[in-house]
Each structure stands twice: as C-alpha cells, then as structure tokens.
C-alpha cells in the first residue's frame, strides 16, 4: 500500500515541480551564454550585454529562490492540507495504515528537497563555461578511477556524508510534521499552535542534548578520533535517526488516535 | 459475519466544551436504506465521521461489521463527505485510478459509464468543472464501489429539487443491495419514499430509531410530518418568539 501512496504523492510532486526544475536548468543554460565569463573584467563587454547578463542572472537567482520556497511550502502543505485539511477526508478513509500515510509524505518531502538541491548544483555546472569535451576526456576519467582505487574510502565518505545530510533533513521534516500533529490537538488556532509546538520541540531537543551531555553520556564521542572517520559519520547518523524515528512514531500515533477533522 | 452492520455503544463526542453527540446507542442491520435525520447541528455529520475514523469518540465505541474502526472497516465503507476532498489538478480518471488501486470493490468501468450518464467527461480536469460537476464525480466515486456500508453525508443538500431526484436515482440504481446505505439529511420529504428505516437525531441524542412502515403505522403520519412535529415543538430550543 505504501507503494501506491507514493505513486500518488510523486505524481503530485511531479505536477508541481517538473516545470520549475526544467525552467531552472534552462535559465542556467541561458546564463552560460550571457554571463561574461571569458572577457576578463569589463574589457570588451558592451553595455547591452552587461544589462542582459544582469537580467539573466537576476532571473536565475529568482527562480532558484522560488524553487526552494515552493519546495518548503510543498513539504508543509502536502502534510497539512493532505492529512489534516480537506484532502485528509480522502486519505484517512483509504484502507491504509496511518504510519504509511505519514511515511509516504515524508519520503516525498525528502525526495523533493534532494532533487531541488541536485537541480541547483546541476544548474551551477551548466552555467559555468566548462569545456565538456575536456570533462569527458577518457584520460581524465581513467586517472580519476585510478585515484579512487587507491583511496576507495573516498566514495564511501561521500556516500556517508550524503546519508548524514538526508538524515538531518528527515529529522527536520519529522519535527515539522510532529509540530503540525500537535497543533492539530487544539480545537482552535491550530496553525498558531503548530508554530508554538515547533519552538517547544526545539527547546525540548536542546534540553535533552544538554541533559545527555551533563550526564556524561556523550563521553564516548571523544574516542571518535581513535575509531576513525567512518564511525564518526555513523554515530552522527544514528544520533539524528533516534529523535527522527521517535518523532515519526509520535506523529503517526497522534494521527491515528487523536485525529479530529472538524 | 456479524449480524448487525453498525453497532454504537454509549457513543459521545465533544468539541471542547460543546457536546455534539451524547450517549448514542445504535444498531443498524444489513441491506437497509436508512435516513439519518435531524436539523443542522444535531450531530449527523459527527456520527458519520466517527464511523469513518475521521473523528475519535470522546467516550464509547463503534463497530462496523463486528470490527472497530480501522483499516479493515475502511475497506468496506464508502463515504461521501460534505465537502470536496480532492486536489484540483487531478482529472476524474486520476481519481478513478486511485480508487481502483486502493479499493478492491471499485468498478472502474462502471465509474466511467456513470460519468457519461451524468454528463461528466472523465478526462476533464476537476478545476475546469463546476461545483455541481465535482459533486457528481464524488458521487460516482462512492457509488461505483460494491461496499458493505455507504455513508452519504447530505448528498442532496446543495442542489435543486430536479437534481435531488437525479442523485437519489443514481444512488438507488447503483448501491450494493447486500450493503446498507446511511443517508444524512434534513430534507426528509425528498427521500422518505426510499427509506426502510429512520433515525432521528436531536442535539446529539437518538430520539427515535424505527422502520418507516412502523412509524407510519403507529404514528398515523409520514416520517416528514413526524419530523416536523418533533422539531417544531421547540423552534429555538427554549428561546422565545
């Protein structure tokens, strides 16, 4: 059932983002030709070209900002409107488990953010005056692969770093979800109470970290240097995963046992 | 299979200090068309939402087909809410796809056929449709299922009398006859002729639950007349003219 839910959540995502992702990449490509990369300072750059470059880069920055604002709004509204608003009447009457509804929204939210970041990185590359023939030079790739074979850890480090970022994102999103589920417990001012809940959770999180630190439970972190870098990443991932899982379970519990779509 | 389809025991629901339902005990069998009748604010929508799991009872319990409200009961219940519940970017066929994916008892071909007979083009985007068209799409979604229990919340409230007959006709010609249809409304005269049973709700309490034939026999009047009599007695709930 989770797969079916994802199918519809991804369809909604694609509907909203396909165009904005495409536009971001196209505008980046336009900037590739309008930005005066090769002219060195103002030499040889005419007033008109300069104006055009300013316009295209402004549009690019605008689209990038819009993309992340839309992504943020999407993460919030897919959950709030989709599970706690009118669309909740459809979602909560489907014969699926509540945690599956939440997980589907969570996966979709993470994917939207990751793709948006990927699109912005790709856009940067498209904008640069890179000589793609050189990039696809076989020799270069050969030496890269050889280098990686000598340092096989490098790719693993990269993967661990990526995973760490994703888990941090999951932690942030589950906190936002739990805030909305807590705000929903109130019969009035639910949006305001969600915001209050978010700050309360943040303070609670800091208190817990402070307490754990006080009790000396994090003393083992000092030994990380001895254990090596990989362990450091995995400890970091695990430490963030614990509150993320707890908040996910709390959100699912509240939606299952305290749902009141009035 | 349990004998009674719907069983409510001591069911109460309060929104903050306001009580919407209080101590409702109810049993409804299978294969019936039941009117859930009461004026606005009497608790009809609350009772239906509790049966769907969209609200949680303050006290008491509900069973549908012998099971507490959950995934298994949701698979048997076909619910028509009192509002639009879909995203505007979808087309009717997208919703049919969704229902086919999640409900085993959804008949896709029947949904398409019903659309055509109701004058709705299934390929059209919902945002280009009028409110009446969207309501028809929602009705098609609900009635193209072969459900055990149809919960229809005010299906005829916002439409003109001609459309009411049309909607009732659609419901009556498409529901699963082994299942039960629970229709909430305050427009009794329009649906009285199709009802087997009537439940009168007043300020969150069940005033009366009986078969329509028995009501006519014992009271010597129609359900509509009885309804008017009961609810006209205190027009402003203790207020004065």
HADDOCK unambig.tbl for C-alpha pairs under 7 A between the chains (distance, minus, plus):
assign (segid A and resid 4 and name CA) (segid B and resid 101 and name CA) 6.95 0.50 0.50
assign (segid A and resid 86 and name CA) (segid B and resid 85 and name CA) 5.15 0.50 0.50
assign (segid A and resid 87 and name CA) (segid B and resid 85 and name CA) 4.57 0.50 0.50
assign (segid A and resid 87 and name CA) (segid B and resid 86 and name CA) 5.57 0.50 0.50
assign (segid A and resid 89 and name CA) (segid B and resid 85 and name CA) 5.95 0.50 0.50
assign (segid A and resid 90 and name CA) (segid B and resid 85 and name CA) 5.86 0.50 0.50
assign (segid A and resid 92 and name CA) (segid B and resid 54 and name CA) 6.68 0.50 0.50
assign (segid A and resid 93 and name CA) (segid B and resid 52 and name CA) 6.31 0.50 0.50
assign (segid A and resid 93 and name CA) (segid B and resid 74 and name CA) 5.86 0.50 0.50
assign (segid A and resid 94 and name CA) (segid B and resid 74 and name CA) 6.25 0.50 0.50
assign (segid A and resid 94 and name CA) (segid B and resid 102 and name CA) 6.76 0.50 0.50
assign (segid A and resid 95 and name CA) (segid B and resid 71 and name CA) 4.52 0.50 0.50
assign (segid A and resid 95 and name CA) (segid B and resid 72 and name CA) 6.64 0.50 0.50
assign (segid A and resid 95 and name CA) (segid B and resid 74 and name CA) 4.99 0.50 0.50
assign (segid A and resid 95 and name CA) (segid B and resid 75 and name CA) 5.06 0.50 0.50
assign (segid A and resid 95 and name CA) (segid B and resid 102 and name CA) 6.92 0.50 0.50
assign (segid A and resid 96 and name CA) (segid B and resid 71 and name CA) 5.66 0.50 0.50
assign (segid A and resid 97 and name CA) (segid B and resid 71 and name CA) 6.39 0.50 0.50
assign (segid A and resid 187 and name CA) (segid B and resid 16 and name CA) 6.74 0.50 0.50
assign (segid A and resid 257 and name CA) (segid B and resid 56 and name CA) 6.89 0.50 0.50
assign (segid A and resid 258 and name CA) (segid B and resid 56 and name CA) 6.29 0.50 0.50
assign (segid A and resid 259 and name CA) (segid B and resid 54 and name CA) 6.30 0.50 0.50
assign (segid A and resid 259 and name CA) (segid B and resid 55 and name CA) 5.75 0.50 0.50
assign (segid A and resid 259 and name CA) (segid B and resid 56 and name CA) 6.32 0.50 0.50
assign (segid A and resid 260 and name CA) (segid B and resid 54 and name CA) 5.97 0.50 0.50
assign (segid A and resid 260 and name CA) (segid B and resid 55 and name CA) 4.41 0.50 0.50
assign (segid A and resid 260 and name CA) (segid B and resid 56 and name CA) 6.35 0.50 0.50
assign (segid A and resid 261 and name CA) (segid B and resid 54 and name CA) 5.68 0.50 0.50
assign (segid A and resid 261 and name CA) (segid B and resid 55 and name CA) 6.08 0.50 0.50
